[in-house]
Amino acid sequence: MIVRPYYGTIPERATLRQNLLQEAGWDVLVTTYNFAQGGDYDRKFFKKMPWAVCTLSNVYYVCSPLSRPAYLMKGTSSRTSKASVTATS
């Protein structure tokens, strides 16, 4: 199983997004909920990925009336191969 992190400054995340989209061999992406629902570029990246699973460690983020977790799994299908593990620090 290949695990990749997703964090960093705006320019660092731009490079990560490009690399992750080109690299086919990773299985799990570890990030924070804030990055997963972050800026436009982060959101667009997460919407493109064929997620099979999204795990949140701090459920109160999802229960918040301001949260938007549904888009993380939008467009998923039964033939997906990537998993997203979202954790907060």
The first five atom37 places (N, CA, C, CB, O) and aatype in JSON, in Angstrom:
{
  "aatype": [12, 9, 19, 1, 14, 18, 18, 7, 16, 9, 14, 6, 1, 0, 16, 10, 1, 5, 2, 10, 10, 5, 6, 0, 7, 17, 3, 19, 10, 19, 16, 16, 18, 2, 13, 0, 5, 7, 7, 3, 18, 3, 1, 11, 13, 13, 11, 11, 12, 14, 17, 0, 19, 4, 16, 10, 15, 2, 19, 18, 18, 19, 4, 15, 14, 10, 15, 1, 14, 0, 18, 10, 12, 11, 7, 16, 15, 15, 1, 16, 15, 11, 0, 15, 19, 16, 0, 16, 15],
  "atom_mask": [
    [1, 1, 1, 1, 1],
    [1, 1, 1, 1, 1],
    [1, 1, 1, 1, 1],
    [1, 1, 1, 1, 1],
    [1, 1, 1, 1, 1],
    [1, 1, 1, 1, 1],
    [1, 1, 1, 1, 1],
    [1, 1, 1, 0, 1],
    [1, 1, 1, 1, 1],
    [1, 1, 1, 1, 1],
    [1, 1, 1, 1, 1],
    [1, 1, 1, 1, 1],
    [1, 1, 1, 1, 1],
    [1, 1, 1, 1, 1],
    [1, 1, 1, 1, 1],
    [1, 1, 1, 1, 1],
    [1, 1, 1, 1, 1],
    [1, 1, 1, 1, 1],
    [1, 1, 1, 1, 1],
    [1, 1, 1, 1, 1],
    [1, 1, 1, 1, 1],
    [1, 1, 1, 1, 1],
    [1, 1, 1, 1, 1],
    [1, 1, 1, 1, 1],
    [1, 1, 1, 0, 1],
    [1, 1, 1, 1, 1],
    [1, 1, 1, 1, 1],
    [1, 1, 1, 1, 1],
    [1, 1, 1, 1, 1],
    [1, 1, 1, 1, 1],
    [1, 1, 1, 1, 1],
    [1, 1, 1, 1, 1],
    [1, 1, 1, 1, 1],
    [1, 1, 1, 1, 1],
    [1, 1, 1, 1, 1],
    [1, 1, 1, 1, 1],
    [1, 1, 1, 1, 1],
    [1, 1, 1, 0, 1],
    [1, 1, 1, 0, 1],
    [1, 1, 1, 1, 1],
    [1, 1, 1, 1, 1],
    [1, 1, 1, 1, 1],
    [1, 1, 1, 1, 1],
    [1, 1, 1, 1, 1],
    [1, 1, 1, 1, 1],
    [1, 1, 1, 1, 1],
    [1, 1, 1, 1, 1],
    [1, 1, 1, 1, 1],
    [1, 1, 1, 1, 1],
    [1, 1, 1, 1, 1],
    [1, 1, 1, 1, 1],
    [1, 1, 1, 1, 1],
    [1, 1, 1, 1, 1],
    [1, 1, 1, 1, 1],
    [1, 1, 1, 1, 1],
    [1, 1, 1, 1, 1],
    [1, 1, 1, 1, 1],
    [1, 1, 1, 1, 1],
    [1, 1, 1, 1, 1],
    [1, 1, 1, 1, 1],
    [1, 1, 1, 1, 1],
    [1, 1, 1, 1, 1],
    [1, 1, 1, 1, 1],
    [1, 1, 1, 1, 1],
    [1, 1, 1, 1, 1],
    [1, 1, 1, 1, 1],
    [1, 1, 1, 1, 1],
    [1, 1, 1, 1, 1],
    [1, 1, 1, 1, 1],
    [1, 1, 1, 1, 1],
    [1, 1, 1, 1, 1],
    [1, 1, 1, 1, 1],
    [1, 1, 1, 1, 1],
    [1, 1, 1, 1, 1],
    [1, 1, 1, 0, 1],
    [1, 1, 1, 1, 1],
    [1, 1, 1, 1, 1],
    [1, 1, 1, 1, 1],
    [1, 1, 1, 1, 1],
    [1, 1, 1, 1, 1],
    [1, 1, 1, 1, 1],
    [1, 1, 1, 1, 1],
    [1, 1, 1, 1, 1],
    [1, 1, 1, 1, 1],
    [1, 1, 1, 1, 1],
    [1, 1, 1, 1, 1],
    [1, 1, 1, 1, 1],
    [1, 1, 1, 1, 1],
    [1, 1, 1, 1, 1]
  ],
  "atom_positions": [
    [[0.84, -1.17, 0.0], [0.0, 0.0, 0.0], [0.89, 1.24, 0.0], [-0.96, 0.0, 1.22], [1.82, 1.35, 0.81]],
    [[0.61, 2.15, -0.9], [1.39, 3.37, -1.01], [0.56, 4.53, -0.46], [1.82, 3.64, -2.5], [-0.55, 4.79, -0.92]],
    [[1.12, 5.23, 0.53], [0.45, 6.33, 1.2], [1.16, 7.63, 0.83], [0.43, 6.13, 2.74], [2.39, 7.72, 0.89]],
    [[0.38, 8.63, 0.45], [0.94, 9.94, 0.1], [0.32, 11.01, 1.0], [0.68, 10.27, -1.4], [-0.87, 10.97, 1.3]],
    [[1.14, 11.99, 1.43], [0.6, 13.1, 2.22], [0.12, 14.23, 1.31], [1.67, 13.63, 3.2], [0.58, 14.36, 0.18]],
    [[-0.8, 15.03, 1.82], [-1.26, 16.21, 1.09], [-1.31, 17.36, 2.09], [-2.66, 15.97, 0.41], [-2.28, 17.51, 2.84]],
    [[-0.27, 18.17, 2.09], [-0.19, 19.32, 2.99], [0.86, 20.27, 2.43], [0.16, 18.89, 4.45], [1.56, 19.94, 1.48]],
    [[0.96, 21.45, 3.03], [1.98, 22.4, 2.62], [1.39, 23.75, 2.27], [0.0, 0.0, 0.0], [0.2, 24.0, 2.43]],
    [[2.26, 24.62, 1.8], [1.84, 25.95, 1.39], [1.06, 25.85, 0.07], [3.07, 26.89, 1.23], [1.0, 24.78, -0.53]],
    [[0.48, 26.93, -0.35], [-0.28, 26.94, -1.61], [0.58, 26.48, -2.78], [-0.83, 28.34, -1.89], [0.14, 25.63, -3.55]],
    [[1.82, 27.01, -2.96], [2.65, 26.53, -4.08], [3.07, 25.06, -3.92], [3.89, 27.4, -4.2], [3.15, 24.34, -4.91]],
    [[3.33, 24.63, -2.69], [3.71, 23.23, -2.46], [2.55, 22.3, -2.81], [4.15, 23.01, -1.0], [2.76, 21.24, -3.4]],
    [[1.34, 22.68, -2.45], [0.17, 21.85, -2.76], [-0.1, 21.82, -4.25], [-1.06, 22.36, -2.01], [-0.59, 20.82, -4.77]],
    [[0.2, 22.9, -4.95], [0.03, 22.9, -6.41], [0.93, 21.84, -7.04], [0.36, 24.3, -7.01], [0.51, 21.11, -7.93]],
    [[2.16, 21.76, -6.56], [3.1, 20.73, -7.05], [2.61, 19.34, -6.67], [4.52, 20.97, -6.5], [2.65, 18.42, -7.49]],
    [[2.15, 19.18, -5.43], [1.62, 17.89, -4.99], [0.45, 17.44, -5.85], [1.19, 17.96, -3.52], [0.38, 16.28, -6.25]],
    [[-0.47, 18.35, -6.12], [-1.64, 17.99, -6.95], [-1.21, 17.48, -8.32], [-2.57, 19.2, -7.12], [-1.7, 16.46, -8.8]],
    [[-0.29, 18.19, -8.92], [0.2, 17.78, -10.25], [0.85, 16.4, -10.18], [1.2, 18.82, -10.79], [0.59, 15.55, -11.03]],
    [[1.69, 16.19, -9.18], [2.37, 14.9, -9.03], [1.39, 13.77, -8.74], [3.41, 14.97, -7.92], [1.52, 12.68, -9.31]],
    [[0.42, 14.02, -7.87], [-0.54, 12.98, -7.51], [-1.43, 12.6, -8.69], [-1.4, 13.43, -6.35], [-1.8, 11.44, -8.84]],
    [[-1.78, 13.56, -9.52], [-2.61, 13.26, -10.69], [-1.84, 12.44, -11.72], [-3.11, 14.55, -11.32], [-2.44, 11.64, -12.44]],
    [[-0.53, 12.63, -11.79], [0.29, 11.9, -12.75], [0.73, 10.54, -12.22], [1.52, 12.73, -13.12], [0.98, 9.62, -13.0]],
    [[0.82, 10.41, -10.91], [1.29, 9.16, -10.3], [0.11, 8.22, -10.06], [2.04, 9.43, -8.96], [-0.81, 8.56, -9.32]],
    [[0.13, 7.08, -10.69], [-1.01, 6.17, -10.6], [-0.9, 5.15, -9.47], [-1.17, 5.44, -11.9], [-1.89, 4.49, -9.16]],
    [[0.25, 5.0, -8.85], [0.44, 3.89, -7.93], [0.04, 4.1, -6.49], [0.0, 0.0, 0.0], [0.15, 3.15, -5.7]],
    [[-0.41, 5.29, -6.08], [-0.72, 5.48, -4.67], [-2.13, 5.01, -4.34], [-0.56, 6.94, -4.28], [-3.03, 5.01, -5.19]],
    [[-2.29, 4.59, -3.06], [-3.57, 4.03, -2.62], [-4.31, 4.91, -1.62], [-3.33, 2.68, -2.01], [-5.54, 4.94, -1.62]],
    [[-3.57, 5.62, -0.78], [-4.16, 6.4, 0.31], [-3.58, 7.8, 0.3], [-3.92, 5.71, 1.68], [-2.38, 7.98, 0.13]],
    [[-4.44, 8.78, 0.5], [-4.01, 10.17, 0.61], [-4.38, 10.66, 2.01], [-4.66, 11.07, -0.5], [-5.54, 10.61, 2.4]],
    [[-3.38, 11.13, 2.74], [-3.6, 11.62, 4.11], [-3.52, 13.14, 4.1], [-2.56, 11.01, 5.1], [-2.54, 13.71, 3.63]],
    [[-4.55, 13.78, 4.62], [-4.6, 15.24, 4.65], [-5.44, 15.69, 5.82], [-5.15, 15.81, 3.33], [-5.89, 14.86, 6.61]],
    [[-5.67, 16.97, 5.94], [-6.57, 17.48, 6.96], [-7.9, 17.82, 6.32], [-5.96, 18.71, 7.66], [-7.99, 18.02, 5.11]],
    [[-8.92, 17.9, 7.13], [-10.24, 18.28, 6.64], [-10.2, 19.68, 6.06], [-11.29, 18.2, 7.78], [-10.85, 19.97, 5.05]],
    [[-9.43, 20.56, 6.69], [-9.33, 21.94, 6.21], [-8.75, 22.0, 4.81], [-8.48, 22.76, 7.17], [-9.2, 22.81, 4.0]],
    [[-7.75, 21.19, 4.5], [-7.22, 21.16, 3.15], [-8.23, 20.54, 2.19], [-5.89, 20.38, 3.11], [-8.37, 21.0, 1.05]],
    [[-8.93, 19.51, 2.63], [-9.89, 18.83, 1.77], [-11.03, 19.74, 1.35], [-10.45, 17.6, 2.46], [-11.57, 19.59, 0.26]],
    [[-11.41, 20.68, 2.19], [-12.47, 21.62, 1.81], [-11.91, 23.02, 1.63], [-13.59, 21.63, 2.86], [-12.66, 24.0, 1.62]],
    [[-10.61, 23.13, 1.49], [-9.89, 24.4, 1.43], [-10.22, 25.27, 0.23], [0.0, 0.0, 0.0], [-11.39, 25.44, -0.13]],
    [[-9.19, 25.81, -0.39], [-9.35, 26.73, -1.51], [-9.88, 26.06, -2.76], [0.0, 0.0, 0.0], [-10.03, 24.84, -2.81]],
    [[-10.15, 26.86, -3.76], [-10.72, 26.36, -5.01], [-9.89, 25.26, -5.65], [-10.89, 27.49, -5.99], [-10.44, 24.26, -6.11]],
    [[-8.57, 25.43, -5.68], [-7.71, 24.44, -6.33], [-7.72, 23.12, -5.56], [-6.28, 24.97, -6.44], [-7.73, 22.04, -6.16]],
    [[-7.72, 23.2, -4.23], [-7.79, 21.97, -3.43], [-9.12, 21.26, -3.66], [-7.62, 22.3, -1.92], [-9.15, 20.05, -3.89]],
    [[-10.22, 22.01, -3.61], [-11.55, 21.41, -3.81], [-11.66, 20.77, -5.19], [-12.65, 22.46, -3.63], [-12.18, 19.66, -5.31]],
    [[-11.18, 21.44, -6.22], [-11.26, 20.89, -7.57], [-10.45, 19.6, -7.68], [-10.75, 21.91, -8.6], [-10.86, 18.65, -8.34]],
    [[-9.29, 19.57, -7.03], [-8.46, 18.37, -7.03], [-9.2, 17.21, -6.36], [-7.13, 18.64, -6.32], [-9.24, 16.1, -6.91]],
    [[-9.78, 17.45, -5.19], [-10.45, 16.38, -4.47], [-11.69, 15.9, -5.21], [-10.83, 16.84, -3.08], [-12.04, 14.72, -5.13]],
    [[-12.37, 16.78, -5.93], [-13.54, 16.36, -6.7], [-13.16, 15.49, -7.89], [-14.32, 17.59, -7.18], [-13.95, 14.66, -8.33]],
    [[-11.95, 15.66, -8.42], [-11.5, 14.88, -9.58], [-11.16, 13.43, -9.22], [-10.29, 15.53, -10.2], [-11.24, 12.55, -10.07]],
    [[-10.79, 13.19, -7.98], [-10.29, 11.87, -7.6], [-11.43, 10.87, -7.42], [-9.48, 11.98, -6.32], [-12.48, 11.22, -6.87]],
    [[-11.23, 9.64, -7.87], [-12.26, 8.6, -7.72], [-12.16, 7.94, -6.34], [-12.11, 7.53, -8.83], [-11.7, 6.8, -6.23]],
    [[-12.59, 8.62, -5.31], [-12.45, 8.12, -3.94], [-13.31, 6.9, -3.69], [-12.79, 9.2, -2.94], [-14.45, 6.82, -4.16]],
    [[-12.78, 5.97, -2.94], [-13.55, 4.82, -2.48], [-13.98, 5.02, -1.03], [-12.72, 3.52, -2.63], [-15.05, 4.56, -0.63]],
    [[-13.15, 5.71, -0.25], [-13.42, 5.89, 1.18], [-12.95, 7.28, 1.6], [-12.72, 4.79, 2.02], [-11.93, 7.77, 1.11]],
    [[-13.69, 7.88, 2.5], [-13.27, 9.13, 3.13], [-13.45, 8.93, 4.63], [-14.1, 10.38, 2.6], [-14.58, 8.72, 5.09]],
    [[-12.38, 9.01, 5.4], [-12.44, 8.81, 6.84], [-12.09, 10.12, 7.52], [-11.49, 7.68, 7.29], [-11.06, 10.72, 7.24]],
    [[-12.95, 10.55, 8.43], [-12.73, 11.78, 9.17], [-12.51, 11.45, 10.63], [-13.92, 12.75, 8.99], [-13.28, 10.7, 11.23]],
    [[-11.46, 12.0, 11.21], [-11.17, 11.67, 12.6], [-11.95, 12.55, 13.57], [-9.7, 11.8, 12.87], [-12.21, 12.13, 14.69]],
    [[-12.32, 13.75, 13.17], [-13.04, 14.66, 14.05], [-14.42, 14.9, 13.47], [-12.26, 16.0, 14.24], [-14.6, 15.77, 12.62]],
    [[-15.37, 14.14, 13.93], [-16.71, 14.15, 13.36], [-17.41, 15.49, 13.52], [-17.54, 13.06, 13.99], [-18.3, 15.82, 12.74]],
    [[-17.02, 16.27, 14.52], [-17.7, 17.55, 14.72], [-17.55, 18.47, 13.52], [-17.18, 18.23, 15.96], [-18.36, 19.38, 13.34]],
    [[-16.51, 18.27, 12.69], [-16.4, 19.06, 11.47], [-17.55, 18.75, 10.52], [-15.05, 18.8, 10.78], [-18.1, 19.65, 9.88]],
    [[-17.9, 17.48, 10.43], [-18.96, 17.06, 9.51], [-20.32, 17.51, 10.03], [-18.94, 15.53, 9.33], [-21.2, 17.85, 9.24]],
    [[-20.5, 17.52, 11.35], [-21.78, 17.89, 11.94], [-22.01, 19.4, 11.96], [-21.86, 17.35, 13.35], [-23.12, 19.85, 12.19]],
    [[-20.99, 20.15, 11.71], [-21.11, 21.6, 11.71], [-22.02, 22.05, 10.57], [-19.72, 22.26, 11.58], [-21.94, 21.52, 9.47]],
    [[-22.89, 23.03, 10.84], [-23.75, 23.52, 9.75], [-22.97, 24.19, 8.63], [-24.78, 24.5, 10.3], [-23.5, 24.39, 7.54]],
    [[-21.71, 24.53, 8.88], [-20.89, 25.19, 7.86], [-20.09, 24.2, 7.02], [-19.96, 26.18, 8.5], [-19.41, 24.59, 6.07]],
    [[-20.14, 22.92, 7.37], [-19.32, 21.94, 6.67], [-19.93, 21.57, 5.33], [-19.13, 20.68, 7.53], [-21.14, 21.7, 5.11]],
    [[-19.06, 21.09, 4.44], [-19.5, 20.65, 3.11], [-18.83, 19.33, 2.76], [-19.18, 21.72, 2.04], [-18.15, 19.25, 1.73]],
    [[-19.0, 18.28, 3.57], [-18.29, 17.03, 3.3], [-18.83, 16.26, 2.1], [-18.35, 16.16, 4.5], [-18.13, 15.4, 1.57]],
    [[-20.05, 16.53, 1.68], [-20.65, 15.73, 0.61], [-19.86, 15.81, -0.69], [-22.07, 16.19, 0.36], [-19.79, 14.83, -1.42]],
    [[-19.26, 16.95, -0.98], [-18.54, 17.08, -2.26], [-17.32, 16.19, -2.31], [-18.13, 18.52, -2.49], [-16.85, 15.86, -3.39]],
    [[-16.79, 15.77, -1.14], [-15.61, 14.92, -1.13], [-15.89, 13.59, -1.82], [-15.13, 14.67, 0.31], [-15.01, 13.02, -2.47]],
    [[-17.1, 13.08, -1.67], [-17.45, 11.79, -2.25], [-18.28, 11.93, -3.51], [-18.19, 10.96, -1.23], [-18.69, 10.92, -4.09]],
    [[-18.55, 13.15, -3.97], [-19.37, 13.38, -5.15], [-18.74, 12.73, -6.38], [-19.57, 14.89, -5.38], [-17.54, 12.87, -6.63]],
    [[-19.56, 12.03, -7.11], [-19.09, 11.43, -8.34], [-18.33, 10.13, -8.16], [0.0, 0.0, 0.0], [-17.67, 9.67, -9.09]],
    [[-18.41, 9.52, -6.98], [-17.7, 8.25, -6.78], [-18.46, 7.13, -7.46], [-17.53, 7.96, -5.27], [-19.66, 7.23, -7.7]],
    [[-17.76, 6.09, -7.76], [-18.39, 4.93, -8.37], [-17.88, 3.68, -7.7], [-18.11, 4.88, -9.89], [-16.95, 3.73, -6.89]],
    [[-18.48, 2.55, -8.01], [-18.08, 1.29, -7.4], [-16.75, 0.78, -7.95], [-19.16, 0.25, -7.61], [-16.21, -0.19, -7.42]],
    [[-16.22, 1.4, -8.99], [-14.97, 0.94, -9.59], [-13.79, 1.82, -9.19], [-15.09, 0.9, -11.1], [-12.83, 1.93, -9.94]],
    [[-13.85, 2.46, -8.05], [-12.79, 3.34, -7.63], [-11.67, 2.55, -6.97], [-13.32, 4.4, -6.68], [-11.87, 1.44, -6.49]],
    [[-10.47, 3.14, -6.96], [-9.32, 2.44, -6.38], [-8.56, 3.28, -5.37], [-8.37, 2.02, -7.48], [-7.72, 2.75, -4.64]],
    [[-8.83, 4.55, -5.29], [-8.11, 5.41, -4.36], [-8.89, 5.55, -3.07], [-7.85, 6.8, -4.98], [-10.12, 5.48, -3.07]],
    [[-8.18, 5.75, -1.98], [-8.82, 5.97, -0.69], [-8.31, 7.28, -0.13], [-8.55, 4.81, 0.29], [-7.13, 7.6, -0.27]],
    [[-9.18, 8.02, 0.49], [-8.8, 9.27, 1.14], [-8.97, 9.12, 2.63], [-9.64, 10.45, 0.61], [-10.05, 8.78, 3.11]],
    [[-7.91, 9.36, 3.37], [-7.98, 9.35, 4.82], [-7.77, 10.78, 5.26], [-6.92, 8.37, 5.46], [-6.67, 11.33, 5.11]],
    [[-8.8, 11.39, 5.78], [-8.73, 12.78, 6.18], [-8.64, 12.85, 7.69], [-9.94, 13.59, 5.65], [-9.52, 12.34, 8.39]],
    [[-7.6, 13.47, 8.2], [-7.41, 13.57, 9.65], [-7.05, 14.99, 10.01], [-6.33, 12.59, 10.14], [-6.46, 15.71, 9.2]],
    [[-7.38, 15.38, 11.2], [-7.0, 16.7, 11.67], [-5.95, 16.57, 12.75], [-8.21, 17.48, 12.19], [-5.9, 15.57, 13.47]],
    [[-5.11, 17.59, 12.85], [-4.06, 17.52, 13.85], [-4.39, 18.39, 15.04], [-2.73, 17.93, 13.26], [-3.61, 18.46, 16.0]]
  ]
}
